[in-house]
């Protein structure tokens, strides 16, 4: 991915948004969050944290359930990219119950949460927990999988999202 170019595009979008919206508008916070993530992928943690701090300031004025979920997801991603897997896991685990409540078990976004948690456990060398969360991701994608045998592969029929299936 071309994160440098994405940052340029997001900066242009931010300039336009700042001319049209109140400084605490959710559109501005969303753009700041995306810029933070791009810098995180570029391993520029200082800039990632700077933009995340600006994002957090705005959403503290607009505290909604959706933004809480997005914030936890962004923070998890930033910590993951910084290789701080315990903190990434903490934030991803905060995201999951919100998604379960709002989206339900059988949803590709819920599956993404299970994948993120599984990745953290994988990086922490806790393979049984990683496998369990990957299995839960497969279940969220509507695949018939065992609750006890994490090594058994399901039949690949009627799944809900191909990308998340491949990632899992």
N, C-alpha and C positions, 0 to 999 in steps of 0.2 A: 504494500500500500504506500501511496505517496503522501505521507503525513505532512511534509513541509508544504506541499501545495494545498492540502486540506486546511492547514492553519491559515494560509493566505486567504482562502475562500471564506473561512469562518470569520476572520478579521474583517473582511469586507462586509459580511452579513451583520457582524456586530456593529460596525459603523452605521449601517443603514438602520438597524433596529434602534440604536441609541438616538437617532434623529426622529423616529416616529413614536417611540414608546417611553413611558415613565421609566426612570432608572431601575425600578424594582419589578419590572414586568417579567413574567415567566419566560417569554421568548429570549430575553437577554440572558437570563440564568441558564437556559438550555444551551445557548451558543457558548457561554463561558465553560459549561461542563464539557462540551465537545472539544473545545480548545484544550482544556486540561487533559483530557484523555489522549489527544494527539501528542501532546508534549510527553505524556507518560510513556507512550509507545516509542518515542524518540529517546527515552531515558534521560530527558531533561527534567529531573524531578523538582528542581527549584521552580521552574516555570509552571509545571503541572500543579504543584502545591499552591502557587500564587493564584492561578486561575480558579482552582478549586476553592480557595478562601473567598474569592469574589463571588463565586457561585453560591457558597454557603451563606454569605451575607444577604444575598437577595432572597434566597428561599426562606431564610429566617423571618422575613417580612411576609412571605406568602406560604405559610406552612400548610401544605395539603398532604393528604395521604400519598398521592401519586409522586409528589416531589420527594417525600421521605423515601419511597421505594427507589426512585431514580438516584437519590443521593447515596443510599447504601450501595447500590450497584456501581456507581462511579467510584466511590471510595474503595470498594473491593477491587475494582479493576486497577486503580492507581497503586494500591498496596501490592497487588499481584505483580504488576510490572516492575515494582521496586524490589521484588523477590521477598517481600515481608508477608509470607504465607499465613502466619497466625492471624495477623490483622485483616488480611484479605478474607480469610475464612470467617472471621467474626462478622464482617459487614455482609458477606454473602448469606450467612445464616440469618441475619436480620431481614434480608430481602425476601427469603423464602416464605415465611408465614404470611406476609402481606400479599404475595402473589397467590398463595393457596386460598386466601380469603377472597381476594378480588377476582381471580381468574379460574380457580378450581384446580383439581389435580391433573385433568386431561387437557393440557394446554402447552403449546410449544415454548411459551415464555417461562412457564413453570419448569419445563424440562431444562431450559437454559440455566435456571438457578441450580438445579440438581447437578448439572454438568460443571458449573463453576465451583460448587462445593467439592465435587469429586476431584477436580483438578487441584484444588488446594490440598486435599488429603493425599493425593498422588505425590505432589511436590514435598509434602511432609513425611513421605515414605510410610504412610498409614494406608496400605493397600486394601485391607478389608473394608475400611470405611469408604475409600475411593470407589471400589467395586459396588458397594451397596448404593451409593449415590448415582453411579452410572446406571445401575439397574432401575432405580427410581425414575431416572430420566427416560429410560426406555418405556417404562410404564406410563409416564406422562405423555409419551408420544403414541399411546394407545396400542402398544404391543403386548401380546400375552407372554409375560415373563414370570419366572418363579420368584417367590418371595424368599426362598431359602437357598436355592442353588444359584449363586452369583456368577458361576462360570458357564451356565447353560445359555446358549444363544437362542433368541426367539425366532419364530418364522417371520419373515419380513412381508407382512400383508397388512393393509389398512392402516399404516402408520400415518401420522398427521403432518409431519414436517421432515422432508428429506435432508435438509442441511443439518438439523440438530441430530438426526439419526446418524448421519455420517460422522459428525463430531463425537458423538457418544461412542 
